[in-house]
Amino acid sequence: MTDELLYVYTVLRSTAPPSAPLVLDPRARLGGGLRLVEHQGLTAVAEPVEAADFDEEPLRAHLEDLDWLADVARAHHDVVAHVGGQTTTVPLRLATLCRGQAGVRRMLADAHLALTEALERVTDAEEWGIKLYAQPAPDGRPPADPGTAAAPAPSGRDYLRRRLADRRAEADRTDEARRAAESLHQRLAHEATGAVLHPPQQQQLSQAPGQNVLNAAYLVPTARRQAFLDNVPTADDLPPGVRVEITGPWVPYSFTHTNAPAPSAEPA
């Protein structure tokens, strides 16, 4: 069936070192069940999906639907994580679609060099995420100098003076958190084989308290995992009001960029 639309999740080597055969999660994720498509030493994990949802025009509309996108992202991550738990893999971008197995093979051929290099880069390595936050003052206000913040302001001038001190204290607190973030990033990057600085997360999206001053991913050889984690500070090692968040290990999404197709279906 030449028009069958295939959602491609991730790519792995066809000829991995001797190991157990890849086991695919039998539960359908987005469509008709997972299958493997092999070409030139690479294997794509793909699944037939409904054109009514994933063909070019409906997909464009769905990309504006955050709930729909969240469901697809969860399914995508589940499949990639399941494969990544068994072998080295390069996840493709969300909603990478090809028409039929021939389309998947064309994609593997066109991106062969980039995919092969990415597989080489992330073999025996995992991604860790590190975030630092400058926490708000415990009472919800930025901290101020104790001498200026202890008592209610008796006059308009004192009130303005107190507000100015609060703002200066907040700026100092954020600057200190940023310096801690810069120092920590340099130290962790030295322990990793790759590092990526992502834009700080907006609080409205992350729902995490405080201002995000470091949002980084590190590619860490599995054998050096503990040495890397030993360099992540505890709460006691950080300046007051700075919080660290560690996530991982992940399939190294941040280090597998390729020129694989954009998130849209090939034209029929």
Solvent accessible surface area in square Angstrom, and as a share of the most:
residue,aa,sasa,rsa
1,M,194,0.87
2,T,119,0.69
3,D,87,0.45
4,E,40,0.18
5,L,5,0.03
6,L,0,0.00
7,Y,0,0.00
8,V,0,0.00
9,Y,0,0.00
10,T,0,0.00
11,V,0,0.00
12,L,13,0.06
13,R,61,0.22
14,S,40,0.26
15,T,113,0.65
16,A,41,0.32
17,P,95,0.60
18,P,142,0.89
19,S,85,0.55
20,A,86,0.67
21,P,113,0.71
22,L,40,0.20
23,V,94,0.54
24,L,40,0.20
25,D,10,0.05
26,P,125,0.79
27,R,157,0.57
28,A,62,0.48
29,R,55,0.20
30,L,39,0.19
31,G,29,0.28
32,G,65,0.63
33,G,16,0.16
34,L,27,0.14
35,R,78,0.29
36,L,81,0.40
37,V,1,0.01
38,E,85,0.38
39,H,50,0.22
40,Q,106,0.47
41,G,33,0.32
42,L,5,0.03
43,T,10,0.06
44,A,0,0.00
45,V,0,0.00
46,A,0,0.00
47,E,0,0.00
48,P,20,0.13
49,V,14,0.08
50,E,117,0.52
51,A,49,0.38
52,A,81,0.62
53,D,53,0.28
54,F,8,0.03
55,D,38,0.20
56,E,78,0.35
57,E,129,0.58
58,P,38,0.24
59,L,2,0.01
60,R,140,0.51
61,A,69,0.54
62,H,41,0.18
63,L,65,0.32
64,E,147,0.66
65,D,62,0.32
66,L,143,0.71
67,D,113,0.59
68,W,41,0.15
69,L,37,0.18
70,A,39,0.31
71,D,77,0.40
72,V,4,0.02
73,A,41,0.32
74,R,144,0.52
75,A,11,0.09
76,H,8,0.04
77,H,67,0.30
78,D,61,0.32
79,V,1,0.01
80,V,0,0.00
81,A,41,0.32
82,H,72,0.32
83,V,1,0.00
84,G,25,0.24
85,G,70,0.68
86,Q,76,0.34
87,T,39,0.23
88,T,31,0.18
89,T,4,0.02
90,V,0,0.00
91,P,10,0.07
92,L,8,0.04
93,R,126,0.46
94,L,60,0.30
95,A,1,0.01
96,T,0,0.00
97,L,0,0.00
98,C,0,0.00
99,R,30,0.11
100,G,5,0.05
101,Q,66,0.29
102,A,58,0.45
103,G,0,0.00
104,V,0,0.00
105,R,90,0.33
106,R,126,0.46
107,M,7,0.03
108,L,0,0.00
109,A,40,0.31
110,D,126,0.65
111,A,4,0.03
112,H,59,0.26
113,L,127,0.63
114,A,22,0.17
115,L,0,0.00
116,T,57,0.33
117,E,90,0.40
118,A,0,0.00
119,L,1,0.00
120,E,122,0.55
121,R,112,0.41
122,V,4,0.02
123,T,50,0.29
124,D,109,0.57
125,A,18,0.14
126,E,16,0.07
127,E,15,0.07
128,W,21,0.07
129,G,13,0.12
130,I,0,0.00
131,K,39,0.16
132,L,0,0.00
133,Y,3,0.01
134,A,8,0.06
135,Q,46,0.20
136,P,74,0.46
137,A,6,0.05
138,P,140,0.88
139,D,97,0.50
140,G,61,0.59
141,R,70,0.25
142,P,33,0.21
143,P,42,0.26
144,A,18,0.14
145,D,81,0.42
146,P,112,0.71
147,G,70,0.67
148,T,58,0.34
149,A,23,0.17
150,A,91,0.70
151,A,65,0.50
152,P,113,0.71
153,A,35,0.27
154,P,119,0.75
155,S,54,0.35
156,G,53,0.51
157,R,182,0.66
158,D,43,0.22
159,Y,114,0.43
160,L,120,0.60
161,R,127,0.46
162,R,50,0.18
163,R,83,0.30
164,L,84,0.42
165,A,19,0.15
166,D,2,0.01
167,R,151,0.55
168,R,151,0.55
169,A,20,0.15
170,E,84,0.38
171,A,53,0.41
172,D,93,0.48
173,R,46,0.17
174,T,16,0.09
175,D,63,0.33
176,E,67,0.30
177,A,0,0.00
178,R,122,0.44
179,R,150,0.55
180,A,19,0.14
181,A,4,0.03
182,E,109,0.49
183,S,60,0.39
184,L,4,0.02
185,H,34,0.15
186,Q,115,0.51
187,R,99,0.36
188,L,0,0.00
189,A,35,0.27
190,H,152,0.68
191,E,40,0.18
192,A,13,0.10
193,T,87,0.51
194,G,20,0.19
195,A,41,0.31
196,V,42,0.24
197,L,108,0.54
198,H,67,0.30
199,P,108,0.68
200,P,77,0.48
201,Q,67,0.30
202,Q,109,0.48
203,Q,97,0.43
204,Q,136,0.60
205,L,151,0.75
206,S,33,0.21
207,Q,142,0.63
208,A,15,0.11
209,P,71,0.45
210,G,10,0.09
211,Q,83,0.37
212,N,8,0.04
213,V,21,0.12
214,L,8,0.04
215,N,17,0.09
216,A,3,0.02
217,A,3,0.02
218,Y,0,0.00
219,L,3,0.02
220,V,0,0.00
221,P,27,0.17
222,T,63,0.37
223,A,106,0.82
224,R,97,0.36
225,R,86,0.31
226,Q,114,0.51
227,A,47,0.37
228,F,1,0.00
229,L,43,0.22
230,D,101,0.52
231,N,40,0.20
232,V,13,0.07
233,P,14,0.09
234,T,83,0.48
235,A,82,0.63
236,D,138,0.72
237,D,99,0.51
238,L,21,0.11
239,P,31,0.20
240,P,114,0.71
241,G,23,0.22
242,V,13,0.07
243,R,68,0.25
244,V,32,0.18
245,E,52,0.24
246,I,76,0.39
247,T,47,0.27
248,G,30,0.29
249,P,66,0.42
250,W,107,0.38
251,V,21,0.12
252,P,9,0.06
253,Y,73,0.28
254,S,12,0.08
255,F,16,0.07
256,T,7,0.04
257,H,141,0.63
258,T,29,0.17
259,N,135,0.69
260,A,6,0.05
261,P,40,0.25
262,A,55,0.42
263,P,49,0.31
264,S,45,0.29
265,A,6,0.05
266,E,44,0.20
267,P,113,0.71
268,A,113,0.88
